[in-house]
Amino acid sequence: MRSTTTKTVAATVAAVMISLTTLTTAAAATCAPRTELVRTLGERYGEARQAIALTNNGGLLEVFVSERGTWTILVSSPHGRSCVVAAGEAWQQQVVANPGPGA
C-alpha cells in the first residue's frame, strides 16, 4: 500500500511540475517588445487599437479589436515591453451615454 501511495504522490508531483513548466513557457511567450506585438496583432489577426488607458503603476493598457470580433488586451511598461494579458472573441462595442451629474 505504501508503494502505491508513493507512486501516486510522485505522479502527481510530476504532473504539477510539467503543468508549471508549460504555464511558465506560455506566459513568457506572451511578452515581447510592443512594436512586435502590435505588428503581429495587425498582420495576423487584423486587430487595431480601439481603446487606451494608463494604469496606476505607469503602464499603458491597450485594447485591440478586429472586424471579426477577436480582441487582445496588452499592458506595456514605460520601457516598451508589452504582455498580452487577455484575448478572446465576440467583442461587442457598446456606446455608453453620459448620464450627467448625480447619476
C-alpha positions as CSV (number, residue, x, y, z in Angstrom):
1,M,0.0,0.0,0.0
2,R,2.8,2.4,0.8
3,S,4.4,1.8,-2.6
4,T,1.1,2.7,-4.4
5,T,0.8,5.9,-2.3
6,T,4.4,6.8,-3.1
7,K,3.9,6.2,-6.8
8,T,0.7,8.3,-6.8
9,V,2.4,11.2,-5.0
10,A,5.3,11.0,-7.4
11,A,3.0,11.0,-10.4
12,T,1.0,14.0,-9.0
13,V,4.2,16.0,-8.3
14,A,5.5,15.2,-11.9
15,A,2.2,16.3,-13.4
16,V,2.2,19.6,-11.4
17,M,5.9,20.3,-12.4
18,I,5.0,19.7,-16.1
19,S,2.0,22.0,-15.8
20,L,4.0,24.7,-14.1
21,T,6.7,24.5,-16.8
22,T,4.1,24.7,-19.5
23,L,2.4,27.7,-17.9
24,T,5.8,29.5,-17.4
25,T,6.7,28.9,-21.1
26,A,3.3,30.1,-22.3
27,A,3.5,33.2,-20.1
28,A,7.0,34.0,-21.3
29,A,5.8,33.6,-24.9
30,T,3.1,36.3,-24.5
31,C,5.6,39.2,-23.8
32,A,7.7,41.0,-26.4
33,P,8.6,44.5,-27.5
34,R,5.4,46.5,-28.0
35,T,6.2,47.2,-31.7
36,E,6.4,43.5,-32.5
37,L,3.2,42.6,-30.7
38,V,1.3,45.4,-32.3
39,R,2.6,44.4,-35.8
40,T,1.6,40.8,-35.2
41,L,-1.9,41.7,-34.0
42,G,-2.4,43.8,-37.1
43,E,-0.9,41.4,-39.7
44,R,-2.0,38.1,-38.3
45,Y,-5.3,38.9,-36.7
46,G,-6.4,42.2,-38.3
47,E,-6.7,43.9,-34.9
48,A,-6.3,47.6,-34.4
49,R,-6.3,49.7,-31.3
50,Q,-9.7,50.7,-30.1
51,A,-9.1,51.9,-26.5
52,I,-6.2,53.1,-24.4
53,A,-5.7,53.9,-20.8
54,L,-2.9,54.4,-18.2
55,T,-2.6,52.0,-15.3
56,N,-1.9,53.1,-11.7
57,N,1.7,52.0,-11.9
58,G,2.5,53.9,-15.1
59,G,1.8,51.2,-17.6
60,L,-0.1,51.5,-20.8
61,L,-3.2,49.4,-21.3
62,E,-4.5,48.9,-24.9
63,V,-7.4,47.1,-26.4
64,F,-7.0,45.8,-29.9
65,V,-10.1,44.6,-31.9
66,S,-10.7,43.1,-35.3
67,E,-13.8,43.4,-37.5
68,R,-14.3,39.7,-36.9
69,G,-14.7,40.3,-33.2
70,T,-11.4,39.0,-31.9
71,W,-9.7,41.1,-29.3
72,T,-6.5,41.4,-27.3
73,I,-5.5,43.4,-24.3
74,L,-1.9,44.5,-24.0
75,V,-0.2,46.1,-21.0
76,S,3.1,47.8,-21.7
77,S,5.8,49.1,-19.4
78,P,7.3,52.6,-19.9
79,H,10.3,50.8,-21.3
80,G,8.4,49.3,-24.3
81,R,8.0,45.7,-23.1
82,S,4.4,44.5,-23.6
83,C,2.5,41.5,-22.4
84,V,-0.8,40.0,-23.6
85,V,-3.0,39.9,-20.5
86,A,-6.2,38.6,-22.2
87,A,-7.5,37.7,-25.6
88,G,-10.8,36.4,-26.9
89,E,-13.6,36.5,-29.4
90,A,-17.1,38.1,-29.8
91,W,-16.1,41.7,-28.9
92,Q,-19.1,44.0,-28.8
93,Q,-18.7,47.7,-28.8
94,Q,-21.2,49.5,-26.6
95,V,-21.9,53.2,-26.6
96,V,-22.5,54.4,-23.1
97,A,-24.4,57.6,-22.8
98,N,-23.1,60.2,-20.4
99,P,-25.7,60.0,-17.6
100,G,-24.8,63.5,-16.4
101,P,-24.0,64.8,-12.9
102,G,-25.5,63.0,-9.9
103,A,-26.4,59.8,-11.8
